Amino acid sequence: MSEPVTPRRPRAVVIGASAAGLFAAGVLAEFADVTLVERDVLPKGPEPRRGVPQARHAHLVWSGGVRAFDELLPGLVGDIVARGGRLVHIMRDMVSRAPNEVWFRRFAATHHRNLVCSRDLLDSVLRERVLADRRITLRQDATALTLDGSRRRVTGVRVRAGGEVSSLAAELIVDASGRGSRAPVWLQDLGVPKVAEREVDAGVVYATRHFRAPGSTADIAFPLVNVQANPARAPGRGGIILPVEGDRWIVTLSGSRNGEPSGEAEAFAEFALGLSDPVLGILIKNADPIGTVVTTRSTANRRRHYESVKRWPDGFVVLGDAVATYNPVYGHGLTVAAQSALALRAVLRSGGLTAPGTARRLQRAATRPVAAAWDLAVGQDALYPGATEVPPNGVERFLARFIDRAVETGAGNPRALGALLDVMSMEKPATRLFSPDMLIPMVFGPRKPRLDSAPLTDRERRTAGV
């Protein structure tokens, strides 16, 4: 009697070991044997790598992303916290000033938590979890060159590694190669119509320096301190202090056109002291710096509308920064990566990987978290002079004013703050801002008066030596 034939599992290729690529690979391993193609040689631990040049800057994961992390890889957030990350309560463990220059009161009533750590630590733990899956094969130091197939179906990707070019055939190719994605060119080469794009560029420059946590701040779980830029007062300048593992502070300063921070070490604290509120400069003036200042100028919001392509080819999906990039100040990139992977999993569980039209459904499903983050970022950045060729229309200006009112209301009312954070954390859609939790306090109150300075406690000030 002949042995039963075991059906071959489908094959998938993920281009890029970005966070989006790693989450996608983890999802796809449930349905296929996965090859992860990465241009860099990945570090063994929490170390920087060439393919993530922005990793030195401050990063956080909103609570919608925290939830998605653990839905995708149960225990992932706990692993990160066990290695030095923190779950920071919003707003109890934060000192934050909104773009309209309103300081939030440190209410403790909400459930929201941000995951705070260095990007190197987050990426290291995520890589370790995903690459431990035997169904995933890593091909590093390998560059994706172009797609195989036709405008109707992508059948593989050509890869150069070690001076040789080979073709990897697969039922599904996922491009998660980031800002530098070549997907628009690859698709045009196959005869797919040009993908519509939009860019909103406030001209923001980031400068980051790491410091040893000053005084005894490392002993008390010092709060995250954030002064957001005000688009109504261009140039917009702001910054953030992010206490992270290793008793360090990551301090990232930002400025839009004609107000950019420099890469000069001597000018770093001076820029922080020159913000419309000098609290960041005051806090770091006695801190010992670690290393040099790192700057980034590639901060434009850029979105490619793959979901609108009329005849999308089977076998190909684009995710993460390859679809849309956002001004990093809003901190939504990692949350979008995780929520897009959840959308990927939901579609595959309902219809399978090889069914006709699956790629189109996947692309459209991944658009929902992209659109939510895009609206939050562009709603602010489009107000900067020269940010976009198409100025905000009447509806967009109305929404911007409404959000300013929502922020002011949430700063002084815990019920309204909960509604605001549901949206900012990407847990609920923007319609949540029009719920009674927001509208009743907005119209009738009660609300507490505005704070006139950063709400640091006396103990926090003493430990920082200010």
Secondary structure, 3 states (H helix, E strand, C coil): CCCCCCCCCCEEEEECCCHHHHHHHHHHCCCCEEEEEECCCCCCCCCCCCCCHHHHCCCEECHHHHHHHHHHCCCHHHHHHHCCCEEEECCCCEEEECCCCCECCCCCCCCCEEEECCHHHHHHHHHHHHHCCCCEEEEECEEEEEEEECCCEEEEEEEEECCEEEEEECCEEEECCCCCCCHHHHHHHCCCCCCCEEEECCCCEEEEEEEECCCCHHHCCCCEEEECCCCCCCCCEEEEEEEECCCEEEEEEEECCCCCCCCCHHHHHHHHHCCCCCHHHHHHCCCCEEEEEEEECCCCEEEECHHHCCCCCECEEECHHHCEECCHHHCCHHHHHHHHHHHHHHHHHHHCCCCCCHHHHHHHHHHHHHHHHHHHHHHHHCCCCCCCCCCCCHHHHHHHHHHHHHHHHHHHCHHHHHHHHHHHCCCCCHHHHHCHHHHHHHHHCCCCCCCCCCCCCHHHHHHHCC
